[in-house]
Amino acid sequence: MFGTLLRFYRERAGLSQEALARHLGFSKSQVAMVERGERPPKGQFVPLAEETLGAQGALLAVAGELQITHMPSWFDEYAAEEARAVALHTYANHLMPGLLQTEAYARSVFNCHCPPLDDETIEGRVASRLERQKLFRRKPAPVVSFVLEQIAITRPLGGPDVLREQLHHVLDVARLRHVEIQVMPSDRWTHGGLDGPMILLETEVHRQLAYIEGQNGGYFVSEQPDLGNLFSKYGILRAQALTPEESAELIEQVAQGL
C-alpha cells in the first residue's frame, strides 16, 4: 500500500523515480524497490518524500502502519500459511531448513547470498527466520516432520562450531513429541525426491498445499494430480530415509566428530 501511494504522489508531481531519488538523496533502485514493496523505506525517506511530493500527511500516516519484514516479498504468502498450518512436512536436500536453523547457522546462510546482502537485511532476515520457529511452541501443536539429506547435516556452513551447535539444536527439536526428523543416507540406491526440495502443508481449514522454492522465488501447488504426486513422493522419501531413532544416532555421531 505504501509503495502504491508513493508512486501515485510521485506521478502526480510529474517526477520520475530517478528525479525523486535525487531529491531524497537515495538511489533510483531504492525508490523503485520501495514502490514495488520489496524494501521498507529507511531513514529519512518518508518525511523527505512527504515534503517533496506534498502528500499532506498521507505518506506519514500509511508509513506509521507499516509492518516491516525483511523477508523477500514473494515469501510472505508462504510464511502466512506456515504460521497457521496444522501439519507441515519438509524435504531439504542441501542445507538445514529455515525452521531448524540456529541464529549462527542462519547468519552463515545469509552471508552466502549472491549478490551480497547488507548487514541490516541479514540481521532482519535472521530475526524473521527465528521468529518463524514459534510454530514449534504453538498450541495446539502442529504435526511436523523433516527429511534431511545427509549433506545437510555434514556441510559445515559457518565452520565446525556453528555446525556442531546446529546439530545439537536439531536433536533438541527432534525430542518434541509432535516433531519427527529423518535423515536420507547418501548411500541409497533409489531415491524418491530427485526433483528437489519441497514443503507440504495442511492449512488451518484442512486443505492440502505444496510449496516449491527455487533460485528466484517460490510457488504453491494446489491442484491435482501434481499435489497428490508430491505427497506420494514425500511418503516414499520417509520410507527410504533412516528412522527417527537411527537419524538421531547419525546426527549425534556427526556432531561428536566435529
Secondary structure as the mmCIF struct_conf table of DSSP 4:
data_model
#
loop_
_struct_conf.conf_type_id
_struct_conf.id
_struct_conf.beg_label_comp_id
_struct_conf.beg_label_asym_id
_struct_conf.beg_label_seq_id
_struct_conf.end_label_comp_id
_struct_conf.end_label_asym_id
_struct_conf.end_label_seq_id
HELX_RH_AL_P HELX_RH_AL_P1 PHE A 2 ARG A 12
TURN_TY1_P TURN_TY1_P1 ALA A 13 GLY A 14
HELX_RH_AL_P HELX_RH_AL_P2 GLN A 17 LEU A 24
TURN_TY1_P TURN_TY1_P2 GLY A 25 GLY A 25
BEND BEND1 PHE A 26 PHE A 26
HELX_RH_AL_P HELX_RH_AL_P3 LYS A 28 GLU A 35
TURN_TY1_P TURN_TY1_P3 ARG A 36 GLY A 37
BEND BEND2 GLU A 38 ARG A 39
TURN_TY1_P TURN_TY1_P4 GLY A 43 GLN A 44
HELX_RH_AL_P HELX_RH_AL_P4 PHE A 45 LEU A 53
TURN_TY1_P TURN_TY1_P5 GLY A 54 GLY A 54
TURN_TY1_P TURN_TY1_P6 GLN A 56 GLY A 57
HELX_RH_AL_P HELX_RH_AL_P5 ALA A 58 ALA A 63
TURN_TY1_P TURN_TY1_P7 GLY A 64 GLU A 65
BEND BEND3 MET A 71 MET A 71
HELX_RH_3T_P HELX_RH_3T_P1 SER A 73 PHE A 75
HELX_RH_AL_P HELX_RH_AL_P6 ASP A 76 ARG A 84
BEND BEND4 VAL A 86 VAL A 86
STRN STRN1 ALA A 87 ALA A 92
BEND BEND5 ASN A 93 LEU A 95
HELX_RH_3T_P HELX_RH_3T_P2 GLY A 98 LEU A 100
HELX_RH_AL_P HELX_RH_AL_P7 GLU A 103 ASN A 111
TURN_TY1_P TURN_TY1_P8 CYS A 112 CYS A 112
BEND BEND6 CYS A 114 PRO A 115
HELX_LH_PP_P HELX_LH_PP_P1 PRO A 116 ASP A 118
HELX_RH_AL_P HELX_RH_AL_P8 ASP A 119 ARG A 132
HELX_RH_3T_P HELX_RH_3T_P3 GLN A 133 ARG A 137
BEND BEND7 LYS A 139 PRO A 140
HELX_LH_PP_P HELX_LH_PP_P2 ALA A 141 PRO A 142
STRN STRN2 VAL A 143 GLU A 149
HELX_RH_AL_P HELX_RH_AL_P9 GLN A 150 THR A 154
TURN_TY1_P TURN_TY1_P9 LEU A 157 GLY A 158
HELX_RH_AL_P HELX_RH_AL_P10 PRO A 160 ALA A 174
TURN_TY1_P TURN_TY1_P10 ARG A 175 ARG A 175
BEND BEND8 LEU A 176 LEU A 176
TURN_TY1_P TURN_TY1_P11 ARG A 177 HIS A 178
STRN STRN3 VAL A 179 MET A 184
TURN_TY1_P TURN_TY1_P12 SER A 186 ASP A 187
BEND BEND9 TRP A 189 TRP A 189
BEND BEND10 GLY A 192 GLY A 192
TURN_TY1_P TURN_TY1_P13 LEU A 194 ASP A 195
STRN STRN4 MET A 198 GLU A 202
TURN_TY1_P TURN_TY1_P14 GLU A 204 VAL A 205
BEND BEND11 HIS A 206 HIS A 206
STRN STRN5 GLN A 208 GLY A 214
TURN_TY1_P TURN_TY1_P15 GLN A 215 ASN A 216
STRN STRN6 GLY A 217 VAL A 221
BEND BEND12 GLU A 223 GLU A 223
TURN_TY1_P TURN_TY1_P16 GLN A 224 PRO A 225
HELX_RH_AL_P HELX_RH_AL_P11 ASP A 226 GLN A 240
BEND BEND13 ALA A 241 ALA A 241
HELX_LH_PP_P HELX_LH_PP_P3 LEU A 242 THR A 243
HELX_RH_AL_P HELX_RH_AL_P12 PRO A 244 GLN A 256
TURN_TY1_P TURN_TY1_P17 GLY A 257 GLY A 257
#
